[in-house]
Amino acid sequence: MLSVSTGVARGYCHGLPRRSFVQLGVAGMAAVGLPRVLEARAAGHAAGLPAKDTACILLWLDGGPGHLDLYDLKPAAPAEYRGIWRPIRTVVPGIEITELFPRQARVADRFSLIRSLHHDNGDHFTAAHYLLTGRGGPNGSNTAGRNPSVAAIAARQCGPRQPGMPAYVAVPYASSVGLRPGYFGGSYLGAQWNPFETDGDPNAAAFQVRNLVPPESLSLGRLGDRAGLRHALDGLRRRFDTGGTGLALDRFQTQALDLVSSPAARRAFDIGLEPAAVRDRYGRTSFGQSTLLARRLVEAGCTFVTVHSGGWDHHWDLEAGMKSRLPEVDAAVAALLDDLAERGQLERVMVVLCGEFSRTPKMNDGGNGGPPLSKGTPGRDHWGHAMFALVAGGGIQGGRVVGSTDARGERPRERPVTPFDLHATIYKVLGADPRAHFLDHTGRPVPAIDAGEPIAELF
């Protein structure tokens, strides 16, 4: 199956809609060829890295949520800084979060907060590239990605935790600032390291993962004949052998068959098998059900799963936007951490919640350059000088706060943390080698990260 689609995302302040994209969905072919996985694992073992069975779920708030409205409130700051909501206590003494997060307040001992994350850039594209790849480069005038994402590198090194499952999945799709797969992709690692996208809305009654449905010309019986599958894939390669697609298809063949013909894989993607009470805990929203599906996938053997939530670019009408979105986040995060703990999975699954940047500590007048309130009620603009990340699981200790910001939340005051540090922490949890080098498009070896160390306070 080759599906070509053009989508339109909610607009960002740059005025750019989601780009057209071409999605290859050959019987779930986003699973990666086993020889390359074994090669990367062997390299990791040679570097002295322990083999692990860990996984990571990245909950991505696309557009940039403000730290002062979620996890780093400043009740003593002037009114135009401290924002609309009051902080509430959590079960961990000394840690307070927004009053719109009552469920997370009850599970704060399961997660930790990084309050001093920063990259100092306010361009959506540059910021998203920093957070997802560790490096800058793109901007609103030149949005092309330049490096593979932390997830793609981890997937290449670690492979799936269980045979027949894709190493890297995006629910319902991978999108950064309207680009798909954008900075979640494999870049110079190759298209085969892009995430497998489920598509659709996991909260819809008729939701199914279309890429797990074989083409009409290939029954499950015929999928048992590898020669028949190879013939079908070879035909596609001849038709679409541009930009390295043919090479990627070659490497998809073996696990493409495993994925579509595996009852365990199809079961993992079937969110309808979850009890109604569990689905209710996560929230009957697209974000809530996507988060639940991510839990199913890491439990079944995926190594890295991303969950997309768009619409966080609140230059105006911040109050209405937060009242709509924050309860969704509260339900999903609290349910995920409780669910993982109850299923004995929290120690092996890392959870990260963040966006590409934060919002200005000082609220604007709702005019966006025009008369006050002409666009709506006040909001916040772009801010990369201080932001947050919530982290949990995978050996990370809960109930801790790393770093702090100044009295108005404008910049880190203690323990500044960079995206490189966050990525080094993820690699530590997954057992990936941050010193590994990969050849870019020019043949130059590029390390997984240029700098940074795992955040020791979390362990």
C-alpha positions as CSV (number, residue, x, y, z in Angstrom):
1,M,0.0,0.0,0.0
2,L,1.3,3.4,-0.9
3,S,-0.8,6.2,0.4
4,V,-0.3,9.8,-0.6
5,S,-2.0,12.4,1.6
6,T,-2.0,16.2,2.1
7,G,-3.1,17.4,5.5
8,V,-3.7,20.8,7.0
9,A,-2.6,21.4,10.6
10,R,-3.7,24.1,12.9
11,G,-1.7,27.1,11.8
12,Y,1.3,28.4,13.7
13,C,2.3,32.0,14.1
14,H,4.5,31.6,11.0
15,G,1.4,31.0,9.0
16,L,2.7,27.7,7.6
17,P,0.3,24.8,7.3
18,R,1.3,21.2,7.6
19,R,3.3,20.2,4.6
20,S,2.2,17.6,2.0
21,F,3.7,14.3,2.8
22,V,4.1,10.9,1.2
23,Q,3.6,8.0,3.5
24,L,4.9,4.6,2.7
25,G,2.7,2.0,4.4
26,V,3.7,-1.4,2.9
27,A,2.2,-3.8,5.3
28,G,3.8,-1.9,8.2
29,M,7.1,-1.6,6.6
30,A,8.4,1.0,9.1
31,A,9.8,-1.8,11.1
32,V,13.6,-2.0,10.5
33,G,15.7,-4.6,8.9
34,L,17.2,-7.0,11.5
35,P,20.8,-7.0,10.1
36,R,21.2,-3.3,10.7
37,V,19.8,-3.6,14.2
38,L,22.2,-6.4,15.1
39,E,25.1,-4.4,13.6
40,A,24.2,-1.4,15.8
41,R,23.7,-3.6,18.9
42,A,27.1,-5.2,18.3
43,A,28.7,-1.8,18.2
44,G,27.1,-0.9,21.5
45,H,28.3,-4.0,23.1
46,A,31.8,-3.4,21.9
47,A,31.7,0.0,23.5
48,G,30.9,-1.7,26.8
49,L,27.2,-0.7,27.0
50,P,24.9,-3.1,28.8
51,A,22.0,-4.6,26.9
52,K,18.7,-3.3,28.2
53,D,15.0,-4.0,27.8
54,T,13.9,-0.4,28.4
55,A,11.7,1.9,26.4
56,C,10.7,5.6,26.1
57,I,7.4,7.4,25.6
58,L,7.8,11.1,24.5
59,L,4.6,13.1,25.0
60,W,5.1,16.0,22.6
61,L,3.2,19.3,23.1
62,D,3.7,20.9,19.7
63,G,3.7,24.7,19.7
64,G,5.2,25.3,23.1
65,P,3.4,25.2,26.5
66,G,4.4,27.9,29.0
67,H,6.3,26.8,32.2
68,L,4.7,29.4,34.3
69,D,1.2,28.0,33.5
70,L,2.1,24.3,34.2
71,Y,5.0,23.3,36.4
72,D,6.9,26.4,37.5
73,L,4.4,28.9,38.7
74,K,5.6,32.1,40.3
75,P,2.9,33.3,42.8
76,A,5.1,36.0,44.2
77,A,5.8,37.6,40.8
78,P,3.9,40.6,39.5
79,A,0.4,39.8,38.2
80,E,1.4,40.1,34.5
81,Y,4.1,37.4,35.1
82,R,2.5,35.0,37.5
83,G,-0.4,34.3,35.2
84,I,-4.0,33.2,35.7
85,W,-3.8,30.1,37.9
86,R,-2.7,29.4,41.4
87,P,-0.3,26.7,42.4
88,I,-1.4,23.7,44.4
89,R,0.6,21.3,46.6
90,T,1.5,17.9,45.5
91,V,2.1,14.7,47.5
92,V,5.8,15.7,47.5
93,P,6.5,18.4,50.0
94,G,7.8,21.6,48.4
95,I,6.7,20.7,44.8
96,E,3.8,22.8,43.5
97,I,2.1,22.7,40.1
98,T,-0.9,24.4,38.5
99,E,-4.3,23.9,40.0
100,L,-5.4,22.5,36.6
101,F,-3.3,19.4,37.3
102,P,-5.0,17.9,40.4
103,R,-4.5,14.3,39.3
104,Q,-0.8,14.8,38.7
105,A,-0.5,16.4,42.1
106,R,-1.5,13.0,43.5
107,V,1.2,11.2,41.6
108,A,4.1,13.7,41.9
109,D,6.2,11.1,43.7
110,R,6.3,9.1,40.4
111,F,7.8,12.0,38.2
112,S,10.5,14.6,38.4
113,L,10.6,18.1,36.9
114,I,13.4,19.8,35.1
115,R,12.8,23.5,35.6
116,S,16.0,24.9,34.0
117,L,15.9,23.4,30.5
118,H,16.8,26.0,27.9
119,H,18.2,26.5,24.4
120,D,17.7,30.3,24.1
121,N,15.8,30.3,20.8
122,G,12.3,31.5,20.1
123,D,11.8,30.3,16.5
124,H,9.4,27.3,16.3
125,F,11.6,25.4,13.8
126,T,15.0,26.0,15.4
127,A,13.6,25.2,18.8
128,A,11.9,22.0,17.7
129,H,15.1,20.9,16.0
130,Y,17.0,21.6,19.2
131,L,14.6,19.6,21.4
132,L,14.2,16.7,19.0
133,T,17.7,16.4,17.5
134,G,19.9,18.3,20.0
135,R,21.1,20.7,17.3
136,G,20.0,24.0,15.7
137,G,20.0,25.0,12.0
138,P,16.4,25.2,10.6
139,N,14.3,28.4,11.0
140,G,11.1,29.8,9.7
141,S,12.7,30.7,6.4
142,N,14.5,27.3,5.9
143,T,12.6,24.6,7.7
144,A,14.4,21.5,6.3
145,G,15.7,19.1,9.0
146,R,19.4,18.5,9.2
147,N,19.9,15.8,11.8
148,P,18.1,12.6,12.9
149,S,16.0,12.7,16.0
150,V,17.0,11.3,19.3
151,A,14.3,8.7,18.8
152,A,15.6,7.6,15.4
153,I,19.2,7.3,16.7
154,A,17.9,5.2,19.7
155,A,15.9,3.0,17.4
156,R,18.8,2.4,15.1
157,Q,21.1,1.4,18.0
158,C,18.6,-0.6,20.1
159,G,16.1,-2.0,17.6
160,P,12.8,-3.3,19.0
161,R,12.7,-5.0,22.4
162,Q,10.6,-7.8,21.0
163,P,10.8,-9.4,17.5
164,G,8.0,-8.5,15.1
165,M,7.4,-5.1,16.7
166,P,8.7,-1.8,15.1
167,A,11.4,-0.1,17.2
168,Y,10.0,3.4,16.7
169,V,6.3,4.4,16.4
170,A,4.5,7.7,16.3
171,V,0.9,8.0,17.6
172,P,-1.1,9.1,15.7
173,Y,1.6,10.7,13.6
174,A,5.0,12.4,13.9
175,S,4.7,16.2,13.4
176,S,7.0,19.0,14.5
177,V,5.6,22.5,13.8
178,G,3.5,21.1,11.0
179,L,6.3,19.2,9.3
180,R,5.6,15.5,9.0
181,P,7.6,13.5,10.1
182,G,9.6,16.7,10.5
183,Y,12.4,16.6,13.1
184,F,11.2,13.2,14.4
185,G,12.6,11.6,11.2
186,G,15.8,9.7,10.5
187,S,17.4,12.4,8.3
188,Y,20.8,11.1,7.1
189,L,20.2,7.8,8.8
190,G,17.7,7.0,6.1
191,A,14.0,6.9,5.7
192,Q,13.9,3.4,7.2
193,W,14.5,5.1,10.6
194,N,11.5,7.3,10.4
195,P,8.8,6.3,12.8
196,F,6.0,4.0,11.9
197,E,2.9,6.2,12.1
198,T,-0.5,4.7,13.2
199,D,-2.5,7.6,11.6
200,G,-6.2,8.1,12.5
201,D,-7.6,9.1,15.9
202,P,-7.3,6.4,18.6
203,N,-10.3,7.9,20.3
204,A,-12.5,7.2,17.2
205,A,-14.9,4.3,17.5
206,A,-13.7,2.8,14.2
207,F,-10.0,3.4,14.7
208,Q,-7.6,1.0,13.2
209,V,-4.0,1.1,12.1
210,R,-4.3,1.1,8.4
211,N,-0.6,0.2,7.8
212,L,-1.3,-3.1,9.5
213,V,-3.9,-4.1,6.9
214,P,-2.2,-5.9,4.0
215,P,-2.9,-4.7,0.4
216,E,-6.0,-6.3,-1.1
217,S,-3.8,-8.3,-3.5
218,L,-1.9,-9.9,-0.5
219,S,-4.0,-12.1,1.8
220,L,-2.4,-13.2,5.1
221,G,-1.9,-16.6,3.5
222,R,0.1,-15.0,0.7
223,L,2.1,-13.1,3.3
224,G,3.5,-16.4,4.4
225,D,5.2,-16.6,1.0
226,R,8.2,-14.2,1.4
227,A,8.9,-14.4,-2.3
228,G,5.4,-13.0,-3.0
229,L,6.0,-10.1,-0.6
230,R,9.4,-9.4,-2.0
231,H,7.9,-9.3,-5.5
232,A,5.3,-6.8,-4.4
233,L,7.9,-4.6,-2.7
234,D,10.2,-4.8,-5.6
235,G,7.4,-3.5,-7.8
236,L,7.0,-0.5,-5.6
237,R,10.7,0.1,-5.6
238,R,10.8,0.3,-9.3
239,R,7.9,2.8,-9.4
240,F,9.2,5.0,-6.5
241,D,13.0,4.5,-6.4
242,T,13.9,8.1,-5.7
243,G,15.5,9.7,-2.7
244,G,16.7,6.4,-1.3
245,T,13.2,4.9,-1.0
246,G,14.2,1.7,-2.8
247,L,17.1,1.2,-0.3
248,A,14.7,1.7,2.6
249,L,12.2,-0.7,1.1
250,D,14.9,-3.4,0.9
251,R,15.5,-3.1,4.6
252,F,11.8,-3.1,5.5
253,Q,11.1,-6.5,3.8
254,T,11.8,-9.0,6.6
255,Q,10.1,-7.2,9.5
256,A,7.3,-5.8,7.3
257,L,6.2,-9.4,6.9
258,D,6.6,-10.1,10.6
259,L,4.6,-7.1,11.6
260,V,1.6,-7.6,9.5
261,S,1.4,-11.4,10.0
262,S,2.1,-11.4,13.7
263,P,-1.0,-11.8,16.0
264,A,1.0,-10.3,18.9
265,A,1.8,-7.1,16.9
266,R,-1.8,-6.7,15.6
267,R,-3.0,-7.2,19.2
268,A,-0.7,-4.5,20.5
269,F,-2.0,-1.9,18.1
270,D,-5.7,-2.8,18.9
271,I,-6.6,-0.3,21.6
272,G,-10.2,-1.7,21.5
273,L,-9.0,-4.6,23.6
274,E,-8.5,-2.3,26.6
275,P,-11.2,-2.3,29.3
276,A,-13.6,0.6,29.2
277,A,-12.5,1.7,32.7
278,V,-8.9,1.9,31.7
279,R,-9.7,4.0,28.6
280,D,-11.8,6.3,30.8
281,R,-8.8,6.8,33.2
282,Y,-6.7,8.2,30.3
283,G,-9.5,10.4,29.1
284,R,-11.7,9.9,26.1
285,T,-9.7,12.3,24.0
286,S,-7.3,11.9,21.1
287,F,-4.3,12.6,23.4
288,G,-5.5,10.4,26.2
289,Q,-6.2,7.4,23.9
290,S,-2.9,8.0,22.0
291,T,-1.1,7.9,25.3
292,L,-2.8,4.6,26.2
293,L,-1.9,3.1,22.9
294,A,1.7,4.2,23.5
295,R,1.7,2.2,26.8
296,R,0.4,-0.9,24.9
297,L,3.2,-0.6,22.3
298,V,6.1,-0.2,24.7
299,E,4.8,-3.1,26.7
300,A,4.6,-5.2,23.6
301,G,8.2,-4.5,22.6
302,C,8.5,-1.1,20.9
303,T,11.6,0.9,22.0
304,F,10.5,4.5,21.4
305,V,7.0,5.8,21.0
306,T,6.0,9.5,20.5
307,V,2.6,10.9,21.1
308,H,1.6,14.2,19.4
309,S,-0.6,16.9,20.8
310,G,-0.9,20.1,18.7
311,G,-2.3,23.5,19.3
312,W,0.0,24.9,22.0
313,D,0.9,28.2,20.3
314,H,-1.2,30.5,22.6
315,H,-0.2,34.1,21.6
316,W,-3.8,35.1,22.7
317,D,-6.7,33.4,24.4
318,L,-4.3,31.6,26.7
319,E,-6.9,31.1,29.4
320,A,-9.4,29.3,27.1
321,G,-6.7,27.3,25.5
322,M,-5.3,26.0,28.8
323,K,-8.7,25.3,30.3
324,S,-9.3,23.1,27.3
325,R,-5.9,21.3,26.9
326,L,-4.5,21.0,30.4
327,P,-7.2,18.7,31.8
328,E,-6.4,16.3,28.8
329,V,-2.7,16.3,29.8
330,D,-3.5,15.9,33.5
331,A,-5.6,12.8,32.9
332,A,-3.2,11.2,30.4
333,V,0.0,11.7,32.4
334,A,-1.5,10.7,35.7
335,A,-3.1,7.6,34.2
336,L,0.0,6.6,32.3
337,L,2.3,6.7,35.4
338,D,-0.2,4.9,37.5
339,D,-0.9,2.3,34.8
340,L,2.8,1.6,34.2
341,A,3.4,1.3,37.9
342,E,0.5,-1.1,38.4
343,R,1.6,-3.2,35.5
344,G,5.2,-3.4,36.7
345,Q,6.5,-1.4,33.7
346,L,7.4,2.0,35.2
347,E,11.0,0.9,36.0
348,R,11.6,0.0,32.4
349,V,9.6,2.7,30.6
350,M,10.8,6.3,30.6
351,V,8.2,9.0,30.1
352,V,9.1,12.5,28.8
353,L,6.7,15.4,28.5
354,C,7.8,18.7,26.8
355,G,7.4,21.0,23.8
356,E,9.9,22.9,21.6
357,F,10.0,25.9,23.9
358,S,8.1,27.8,26.6
359,R,6.2,31.0,26.6
360,T,7.2,34.5,27.7
361,P,7.0,34.9,31.5
362,K,5.3,38.3,31.0
363,M,1.9,38.0,29.4
364,N,1.0,40.2,26.4
365,D,-2.1,42.4,25.8
366,G,-3.8,40.1,23.3
367,G,-3.1,42.3,20.4
368,N,-0.2,40.4,18.7
369,G,1.2,43.7,17.4
370,G,-2.2,45.4,17.0
371,P,-4.5,47.2,19.4
372,P,-4.8,45.5,22.8
373,L,-7.3,42.6,22.9
374,S,-7.8,42.9,19.1
375,K,-6.8,39.2,18.7
376,G,-8.5,38.0,21.9
377,T,-7.6,37.9,25.6
378,P,-4.0,38.0,26.7
379,G,-1.5,35.2,25.9
380,R,2.2,34.5,25.9
381,D,4.8,34.6,23.1
382,H,7.8,32.5,22.3
383,W,10.5,31.9,24.9
384,G,13.4,29.5,24.8
385,H,15.4,30.9,27.7
386,A,13.7,28.8,30.3
387,M,11.4,25.8,29.9
388,F,10.4,22.6,31.5
389,A,10.5,18.9,30.9
390,L,8.6,16.3,33.0
391,V,10.5,13.0,33.3
392,A,9.6,9.7,34.9
393,G,10.3,6.0,34.9
394,G,13.1,3.9,33.4
395,G,15.1,4.1,36.6
396,I,14.5,7.9,37.1
397,Q,13.6,8.7,40.6
398,G,10.3,10.6,41.2
399,G,9.6,13.5,43.4
400,R,12.6,15.6,42.5
401,V,13.2,19.0,40.9
402,V,16.3,19.7,38.8
403,G,17.3,23.4,38.5
404,S,15.3,26.5,39.1
405,T,14.4,29.8,37.4
406,D,14.7,33.3,38.7
407,A,11.9,35.2,40.5
408,R,10.0,35.9,37.3
409,G,10.8,32.7,35.5
410,E,12.8,34.4,32.8
411,R,16.0,32.4,32.9
412,P,17.7,29.5,34.8
413,R,19.0,30.5,38.2
414,E,20.4,27.1,39.2
415,R,21.6,24.0,37.3
416,P,21.0,25.0,33.6
417,V,20.1,21.9,31.6
418,T,20.4,21.7,27.8
419,P,18.6,19.4,25.2
420,F,21.9,17.5,25.0
421,D,21.7,16.7,28.7
422,L,18.1,15.5,28.2
423,H,19.1,13.3,25.3
424,A,22.1,11.9,27.1
425,T,19.7,10.9,29.9
426,I,17.4,9.2,27.4
427,Y,20.3,7.3,25.9
428,K,21.4,6.2,29.4
429,V,18.0,4.8,30.1
430,L,17.8,3.0,26.7
431,G,21.4,1.7,26.7
432,A,22.2,3.6,23.5
433,D,25.7,5.0,22.9
434,P,25.9,8.8,22.8
435,R,29.4,8.6,21.5
436,A,28.3,6.6,18.4
437,H,29.0,8.4,15.0
438,F,26.9,8.3,11.9
439,L,27.7,9.4,8.4
440,D,25.8,12.5,7.2
441,H,24.8,13.2,3.6
442,T,28.3,14.4,2.8
443,G,30.0,11.3,4.3
444,R,31.2,13.2,7.4
445,P,30.9,11.3,10.7
446,V,28.6,13.0,13.2
447,P,28.2,12.0,16.8
448,A,24.9,11.2,18.4
449,I,25.3,14.2,20.6
450,D,28.0,16.9,20.7
451,A,28.0,17.5,24.4
452,G,26.0,16.9,27.5
453,E,25.8,14.4,30.3
454,P,23.0,12.3,31.8
455,I,21.3,14.3,34.5
456,A,22.7,12.7,37.6
457,E,20.2,14.1,40.1
458,L,17.5,12.0,38.4
459,F,19.1,8.6,39.2
